[in-house]
């Protein structure tokens, strides 16, 4: 299920856990494969699924009043995806979460994780990590819109995740950055000219 490198990573991340402890948590996970366009979480769905992205890309989006799809986030390998509406606020999801390409997930019911963690206080660090990953992603996104221009957001994404940018269709990348596809094209043109 996990490579030796990933196992080592999680044991370093959660030093209070043993290999057996980690496998107790992993025993709650079910592997799921999604095809491109397949939905993982639907708008209005009430649940508490959280998933670790083993491979692939996931897009979380909603439709505005004009019927336009707005991309809230794009999640790739080694990150977690879930509905913060479900997990944090205990309300139906306002968003759709779907695969952008063939994607493999390790899916866990967050309520089952919570039950396990309640019985085993040594897992508290892992619970904290799951919640902080979800909240951290939202906070980083808000900060990027407050502190950076669209071009700066694009440059940062290209610098931090060049292999991911190449996999995201332009219209979804533009939506993620909060610009139109035409504006994204202009940003790319300006950057290309500045490198000449």
Secondary structure, DSSP 8 states (H G I E B T S, - for coil): ---HHHHHHHHHHTTT--HHHHHHHHTT-EEEEE-TT-EEE-TT----EEEEEEES-EEEEEE-TTS-EEEEEEE-TT-EEE-HHHHTT-S--SSEEEESSSEEEEEEEHHHHHHHHHH-GGGHHHHHHHHHHHHHHHHHHHHHHHHS-HHHHHHHHHHH-HHHHTTS-HHHHHHHHTS-HHHHHHHHHHHHHHT-
